[in-house]
Amino acid sequence: MGFLSPLTALIAAAIAVPALVALYFLKLRRREVVVPSTLLWRKAVQDMQVNAPFQKLRRNLLLLLQLLILGALLVAMARPAIDAAAAPGQRVVILMDHSASMNATDGEPTRLDEARRRAQAIVDSLDGAAAMVVSFAEQARVVEQFTSDRSRLREAVARVEATDQRARLIPALQLIEPYAAEAAADDDAALMVYVVTDGRVHRPASSPPLSLQGARIRYVAVGSDDAAAVDNVGIVAFSARRSFDEPEQVRVLARVANYGPRELTTDLTLRVDGSARRVEALRLAPADEAGPGTETVQFAFTSEDAALVEISHDHRDQLAADDTARLMLAPARRLRVLLVPKGNSFLERVIDSVGVRELVTMSPDRFEQQSAASLRRGGWQDTSAEAGGYDAIVFDRYSPDDVPPVDSLYCGAAPPMDRLTLRPARDDDPAAQAVLDWQRGHSVMRHVALDHVVLRRPGRLAVPRDGRILATAQTGPVIAEVQRDGVRHIVASFDVMESNWPLYVSFPVFMSNVVQVLGLGALADEAALAYRTGQTVALPVPVAGDALRYEGPATLAVRPSGAGAVVEPLPRVGLYRARGGEVEPPYDRLAVNLLNAVESDIRPVAELDVASGGTGQATAARDDSPVRREVWPWFAAAALAVLMLEWLVYTRRMHV
């Protein structure tokens, strides 16, 4: 308990207490009377002795009661206040961060354990107010709805489990936003929100400040507030890529960051299927205001088979989740491409130059014969198996009668699909057209420049709603992507020989992208599969019932979705293995990593950037102080009760 106005009470006490005691020292002024005997006046003589100045006070119940009354009034004047989580009638929300950085061991023993203790202290000081417990990491979840039952709230706080996901405060604020709006609409006290976190909250750079109108936000910081006491080295980037020309050659890239205040040296080890392949000594600069000290490392090795690739450092720090990163390397694969041209063989030379394993050229008539024969036997899959299997098909100025179930590219033609139409150029269309815009971020258009490309009467594509336009000329879309039943089709409305595109280097780059994207599918961008915590994973694996699951640091449920499966958001880093089903590599194991610079940066955060109330942008500073609730009425009531007791004692003495 503290006092809000202690000086006022001290001044009043310095005046009132001596005055009250002085009343019992004062000698009463009495009239002298002559009496024949003092036998009956002994009591009066004793009373005169009592009123003698400087005489020692005798025990007096009335004086004691009056001092108690005065003391209670003086304490009430000092405005005593106790610690509480909220004002009377106010509702409280406790937001608990259980992301990866909350597993740092600068707490007791971890930051999450410290957060639980802080939250328990808030619950213990509620004083009858209703509270709700919400946990947040990648997503927010209500652990306990509004209740004034402290035991239920304490149990809810204890149920918040550790994860290795990133901390996203926006979903948590959106979850409690209706309660804040309700409190503001009813003119009640603002909703009190305690954010128990270390402040390492993810927010995209382009997003507005975090906000929650109609609420008071308090940042309850956990973890060390001394940056010099923080020590963490994290792997924040990790990838692997096979050479397209020589798929057995694997190149691994990793970036390591030092978030501690001291320069250090650590060994970075690369392992393939548990066997150490290479060790690299790293010297990492200390972190400063500009950011952490970082180093990028590149490894190379040879492997034709599927393998587990791991990279780890040996520095003992305060966060273990980012000390190791792992990925599943897919087996080396050279693509087998089928070309069905109608005319010149220019595309044959281009495709052959991008490094495919085998390029098979087939005339349209032969293609239709094999297609018809395969359909009579039950489907295109028979034809693919009979021909050894094709990873991709390229149709040059030719459209098949039936859409093949193989990823395909169409140049100057379009597959026979519903709502996908290739409309020829009209007479009033410009004969030569420039490409106005293209999707530079799409994997097919990566590193492709179309600034100087001119197309002769390209026509235009009518693309279905679920399609994606990749390039647009003056009269409409000229390149698009359409997916049907998991099969991708890239469609170009124009004949490449009726353009100047083959004169520029961007055309072979485009063809290389197409062959890789269509032939390798999910492995087009990288030769390996790795996932991050919090990610929901879609896998091209068959699921029969609910038998399939992945076991590792946690047990992951798998549910069917279309022709594949979906795995729930990944909670912890580590290696997960498929159980209860037959899954082919590389999907038989899931490599899950943190790879998040925000979570790896466990340095203390002084302010949490939020906006609350009606003030717009604001910051919630580190604040461990609870609400100060005044309790002076209690002391005023106690003074009144003692006053009644003093009056009873006084009247009883007067009657005697």
Salt bridges, closest charged atoms under 4 A:
ASP47 OD2 - ARG30 NH2 2.25
ASP83 OD1 - ARG628 NH1 2.62
ASP106 OD1 - ARG111 NE 2.78
GLU108 OE1 - ARG117 NH2 3.87
ASP113 OD1 - ARG116 NH1 2.85
GLU114 OE2 - ARG118 NH2 3.29
ASP124 OD1 - ARG154 NH1 2.87
ASP127 OD2 - ARG629 NH1 1.81
GLU138 OE1 - ARG166 NE 2.89
GLU144 OE2 - ARG152 NH2 2.60
GLU144 OE1 - ARG159 NH2 3.81
ASP164 OD2 - ARG572 NE 2.91
GLU182 OE1 - ARG91 NH2 3.60
ASP198 OD2 - ARG111 NH1 2.82
ASP231 OD2 - HIS315 NE2 3.13
GLU263 OE2 - ARG283 NH1 3.36
GLU280 OE1 - ARG278 NH2 3.18
GLU310 OE2 - ARG326 NE 3.56
ASP317 OD2 - HIS313 NE2 3.81
ASP323 OD1 - HIS313 NE2 2.99
GLU358 OE1 - ARG336 NE 2.86
GLU386 OE2 - ARG377 NH2 3.39
ASP391 OD1 - ARG333 NH2 2.37
ASP396 OD1 - ARG397 NE 3.39
ASP428 OD1 - ARG426 NE 3.80
ASP429 OD1 - ARG426 NE 3.56
ASP429 OD2 - ARG460 NH1 3.81
ASP437 OD1 - ARG440 NH1 3.82
ASP466 OD2 - ARG484 NH1 2.92
GLU481 OE1 - HIS442 NE2 3.00
GLU481 OE2 - ARG488 NH2 2.71
ASP495 OD2 - ARG397 NH1 3.64
GLU498 OE1 - ARG456 NH1 3.36
ASP525 OD1 - ARG446 NH1 2.94
GLU551 OE2 - ARG549 NE 2.71
ASP601 OD2 - ARG200 NH1 3.42
ASP601 OD1 - ARG603 NE 2.81
ASP609 OD2 - ARG203 NH2 3.55
ASP623 OD2 - ARG218 NH1 3.32
ASP624 OD1 - ARG118 NH1 3.16
GLU630 OE2 - ARG79 NH2 2.55
